[in-house]
Amino acid sequence: MKLTAKEKVSYGLGAVGKDMVYMFSAAYILYYYQDILGVSAIAMGIILLAARVFDAFNDPIMGVIVAKTRTKWGKFRPWLMIGTLLNAVVLYFMFAVPPALDGNGLVAYAAIAYILWGVTYTMMDIPYWSMIPAFTEGGKEREGLSTLARSCAGVGSAIITIITMPCVYSFGQGDERTGFKWFGLLVAAIFVVTITVTCANIKEKSTVAVDSPSVGQMFRALVSNDQAMAVVLTIVLINCSFYTTSNLVIYFFKYDFGGEGWRNSYTLFNTFGGAMQILAMMILFPLIRKFLNALQVFYVSFAMAIIGYIVLLVLAFTNMSNVLLLFIPGFFIFAANGMLSVLTTIFLANTVDYGELKNDRRDESVIFSMQTFVVKLASGVAALIASVCLSVFHISEDTSSAVESVASSSVVGLRMTMTVVPIAGLFIAVLLFHKKFILTEDRVQEIADQVKAKRAEEKN
């Protein structure tokens, strides 16, 4: 049975709320604790990366738990709802640090809050993405839903990048600490509402009944799925590249681009970038897809991103003062990011059928737990890179209120980190993917046919 419009809208709405929460945490956790509360940049970098190492064990285990779940509501929706409620509570307290905390107590609070946030986000993110193969039949339907979900996730991310700083400034009446607390509460509330709609209207349709595997079996199945591993390694490199820039761009506008109106320039740039990312997923990707296959679009997206970063690097050293010039590299980078997000989700979903054919197991939860892990791992690595940059080049609140008060070496270091590091990461990612990934469209269709035939034989 084909997906209804109600099911598609409900699933997409969940992605909006889910990625609003993720982007709020990924893009502003370092800025909030380091620049506003005064926690050491290196301490925050270590915390963010350590939390992701912890997730290396937590995420696959959560995938096992989801796979073992059997309820009248299915195996995905209960964890989707539980994880959402818990994560919303943790998100609020993560950005509502008690004023009395300082020193080591503040560092401990940041560590505990962020680890709990990662654990509870995993609870809902794994079942959310694992549902795609569970209620689609593959092919165009799966690609269409993946595109929709990633497009809606892009909308959620874009909303956060556009409205966060204006809302924080407004809610706090100029006090960023207070503003982040109330804005965090608003984001948490939206998250709960959107996922509730998803859970109410989405039901599993084609999940294959299999015996619940052990943790060891799950790890072996994952490692033996070479195509899933190729995709997740590519995802971590792509996201690490983009997240390095997103972590540092607010510092670029505040301390390099500078001026009293830096918030307006920052918001305008993010508004443009968010719009480009959404339009790329919803319009540019389907348009290019009419002329090129998915793999070709993937390589075009890589080329766009690298070109964008090269242009940004050149512009950064021209002492430009017009934010509109940044729209040129911004178009290439944000559009490429949008299309790559869609494509990696499609490729990962296709590896589920490949794994079932190769390993005699259908491990949606485990494979998509790896997507959850690597995206968070990428944010942790990127945060550490950004933290090292901020520490080494002495970029913090007490160094500047204008460009002139920041050492030229600090400005150069910031510019190089947010451009050269992503270029290197993207080059490695495209080389790795080209060497390892073999699931062409014809091969995917062939595997889908073989899986269907195999299931028919098992029923007879």
N, C-alpha and C positions, 0 to 999 in steps of 0.2 A: 504494500500500500504506500502510495506516494505521501510525502510530508505535506501537511496542510499549511496554509498561510499562517494560521494561529500558532502552530508549532514552531515555524521558522522565526516568527517575530519574538515569541517567548524565549527561544534559545538565544537569539541575538541580543535581546534585552539583558539577559544574564551576563553576556560578555561585556556589555557596556559598564555595568556596575562592578564586575570583577576586575576589569582593567583600570577602572578609576582608582580602586583601592591599590592595585599593584603599582601603577605609575606614581601615585601619591607617595607611597613608601620608597620606591626605587629612586625617584628623582629628588626627593626633599629630605630624606632621613639624614643624610650627611650634612646638608646645609643647616638643618634645624639644630642638630646636636653640636656641630663644630662651629658654625658661624654665629648662631644665636645664643646657645647655652655655653659655649666655650670649651667643649670637650676636645682634647687633643685629636688632630686629624689622623695621626698614626693609630691612636687607640681606637678611633671609630673604624678605620680601615681594617684593623685586625678583627674587631668584633663582627663586622659585616662579612668578612671572608670566613671566619670561624663558624659562623652560623650556617654558611653554605656547605662547609665540609660536614657539619652535623647532618645536613639534609641529604648528603650522599648515602647515609644509612636510613634516614627517616623516610624519604620519598618512596624507594622501592618497597619498604615494609608497608607503607600505606597502600601501595598498589596491591600487595598481597591481601591486606585486610579488605579492600574493596572487592577483590576477586572472590573472597570467601563469603561475602555478605549475601544473605538470602532473606528477603523480607517481601511482604505483599506489595510494597512500594518499589520493588526492584533492588538492585545492589548499588545503584549510583545516587539516587535522589536522597536517601537518608543521610549519607555523608556530605552531600552537597549542602544540605540545609544546616546540619550540625556545624560543619566547618565554617559556614558563612556567619552564623550567629556568634561563634567564639571569636572569629577573626575580627569582626566588627568591634567587639568589646576591646580586644587587645589593641586594635588600631587607634581607638580613641585615647587610651591610656599611654600609648607610645608617644603621642603628640600632646599629652597633657601632664608633663613632668611636674611634680610638686615643687613649688618655688624654694622650699627649704633644702632641697638636695643640692649638693655640690661635691667637688673632689671625687674621691673613690666611690662614694655612694651614687653619684650621678653616672659614673662609668658602669657600675654594676647594674643600675636600673636600665641603662641603654642596652646592655648585653642581654639581660633577662627578657626585656620587652621585645627585642628584635628576634630572639630565638623563638619565643612563643608565637610571635607573628608568623614566622616561617612555618612552624608546625601546623598552626591552624589554617594557614593559607593552603598548605598541601592537602589538608583534609577535604577542601572543596574544589581545588583546581584539578586534581587527578580525576575524580569522577566527572567533572564537567567535560573535559576533553575526551575522556574515555567513552563518553556517550555517543560520539560521532559514528564510529563503526557499529555501535550497538543498535542504532535506529535508522541507519541508512544501508542501502544495498550495494554501495560502491559506485564506481564510475562517475557520471555527471552529477548524480544526486549528492554523492559524498563531496565531490569537488565544489558543488554549488553551496552546500551548507558550510563547508570549511571556509570558503570565500566570505560568506555572509558573517560567520562568527568572527573571523579575523577582521573584517571590515568594522563590525560593531565594537570589537575590542579596540580597534584604532580610534573609533569615535570616543570611547571612554578615556583612552590615553590622551587624546587631543583635548578633550574637555578639561582635564586636569592641568595640562601644560598651559592652556589658555587662561583659565580663571583662577588658578591657585593664588598667585601673588596679589592680584587685585582684591580677591576675597579676604585673604589674610590681612592685608592692609586695612580693608574696610571693617572686618569683624573686630579687629584689635584696635581700631582707631589709631593706627600708626605703630602699635606695639605688636611686633611680629610674633612674639611668644604667645600672647593671648589669642591672636588671630589664628595661629596654627591649631590651637586647642579646639576652637569652635568650628573651624573649617573641617578638622578631622572628624568631629561629631556628625557634621552634615554628610560627609562622604560615607561614613559608616552606615548612616540611616538609608541613604540611597542604595547602597550595596545590599542591605537586607531586603528591601522592597523588590529590587530587580530579580534577585535569585529566587525569592518566593514565587514570583510570576513564572519563572522557568520551571521550578519544581511542580507547580500546580498544573502545568500544561504539557509537559514532556514525559513520555513513557517509552520504555524500552520495547523494541519490536523484534530485533533479529539477533539478540545476544545468544551465542551458542552455549549450551549447557556443557560444562566441563568439570572434572574433579578439581577441587581446590588444591593448588600446588603448595609445596613448602617454600620457604624463603630461598633455600638452596636451589630448588628447581627453577624458581623464577629468575635468579641471577644467571643460571646456566642457559635458560631459554633466551634471555636478553642478550648475553654475550654471543650466543650462537646465531642471533639475527644480525648478520653483518650489515644489512641495509639500514636497520634501525640505528645501529651504532654510528654509521656514516652520517646519517641525518642529524643525530643529537650532537655529535662533535662539531658539525657545521653550524648548528644553531648556537652553540655556546660561543664560537668564534665570532659569528655575526653579531650576536647580542652584546658581547663584551666590547666590540668595536663601537657600536652605537651608544651603549650605556656610558662608556668613557666620556664621550662628547656630552651626553645629556646631563651627566653629573657635574661637568665643568662649565657648561654654557652660562649658568646663572652667575658664576664667578667672572666669566668673561665680560658679561654686560655690566656687572657691578664694579669691577676693579680695572678692567682694560678699556672697554668701550666707554664706560664711566658717565659722569655728568649727573646732574640732579634728576634728570628724567630717565634714568636707566631702567626703572621698572616699566615705564611705558614702552621703551624700545624692546625690552625683553618680552613683554606681553605681545607686542605687535609681531615680533619674529616667531614666537610660538603659535600665535593665531594662524599666521601664514603656513608654518610648518605642519600644524595639525590639520589644516584644510587640505594641504597637498597630500598628506598621508592617507586621509580618508578618500579623497578623490582618486588617488592611485589605486586603492583597493577596490573601490566601487565602480570606477569608470575606466581608468587607464589600463588596469590589468585585464578586464574583460575585452577591451578594445584590442590590445596587443595580442591577446590570446586567440583572437580570430585569425591571426596571420602566422603565429608561431606556436609551437608546442610548449608545454610547461617547462621543459628543461631549457629551451632556448630563451624563454622569458626570464628564467632564473639567472642565466649568464648575462643577459642584457641589464638586469637589475644590479648585478655586481658591478658592471662597467659604469653604470650611472652613479652608484655610490662612490666609487673610487674617483671618478671625474669630479664629483661634487666636493670631496675632501681636498683634492688638489687645488681647485679654484678657491676654496675657503682659506687654505694655507697661503696662497698668493695674496688674496685680499687682506688677510690679517696683518701683512707686513707693508701695506700701502697707506697706513694711518687714515683709513677711511672713517668718516664720521656720519655717514648716511646709512641708516639701518636697511634701507631699501636695496642697497647693493648686496647685502647678505641673503636676499631672496634668491639670487642666482644659484649659489651652491646649495642653499636650503631646499630649493625645488628638487634637485637631483638626489640629495641625501634622504629627505623625508619621503619622497615618492618611492625610492628604492627600498627603504625600510618597510613601507607598507606592502609592497609586492612580495618582498622576501618573507614577511610574516605569513602571508597567505600561502605561499608556495611550500614553505617548510612544514606547515600543518598538513597540507595535502600529501606531501611526500611521506610524512610520518604515518598518517592514516593508512596509506598504501602498504606500508611495511607490516601492518597487522595481518593482512591476507598472506603476504610472503612468509611471515613467521609461522602462521597456521599450517601452510603447506609444507614448510621445511621441518618444523619441530613438532607437528601434530598437537599443537596447543594454540588457542586463540587468546593472546595475552594483551588485550587492549589496555588494561589498567597499568600493567608494568611498563609497557612501551610509553604510554603517555605520562607515567610518573617520571620517566626520564626527561621528558620535555619540561615538566615542572621543575625538576632538579636543575637541569642545565640552564634554564632561563634565570633561575635564582642564583646559580653558581656564577653566571656571567655578570649579574648585577653585583655580586660580592667581589669578584676580581676587578671589575671596573671601578667599584668604590675604593678598593685598595690602591689601584693605580692613581685615581683622583686624589686620594688622601696623601699618598707619597708626593704627588705634584704640589699639593697645597703646603705640605710641610717643608719640602726641599726648597721651594721657591718663596716661602714665607708670605703666603697669600691668606690673609685673615682680616677680620673686622678692624683690628687695631693698626693695620698697615695703611688703610686708605679710606678716603671719602672722595678722592679724585684720582685720576690717572697719574698725575704728576708725583703723588706721594708713594707710588709703587716703583720699586727698582726696575730698570729696563730688563734686567736678567729674569725677573719674576714674570714680566709680561711675555717675554720670549718663551720661557719655559711653559707657561700656560698655553700659549698658542701651539707650540710644538706637540704637547701632550694630547691636546684635543683634536689634532689632525693627523700627525704622523703615526701615532699608535693605532688608530682605527684603520688607516691605509694598510699597515702591515698585517693587522688581523684579518682584514677582508681578503688580501692576497693569499694568505695561508688557507683560509676557509675555501676559496674557490678551487685552489689546487687540490686540496684534500677531497672535496666533493667530486670533482671531475675524475679523480683516480679511483674512487671507491664505489660511487653510486651507479647502479645498473638498471634501475627500474624505469625503463622507458614506458611510454603510454601503451605501446603494443604489448610489452611484457606484463604490465599491470593487468590488462584485459585478459591475457592468457592465463595469468595466475588466478584471477577471479573466476574464470570458467572452470579451471581445475579444482578450485575449492568447492564450487557448487556441485561438480560431478562427484567429488569425494564424499560430500555430505549425503548426496543421494544414495551412494553405494552403502554408506553406513546405516542408513534408515532401512534399506532392504535386506 
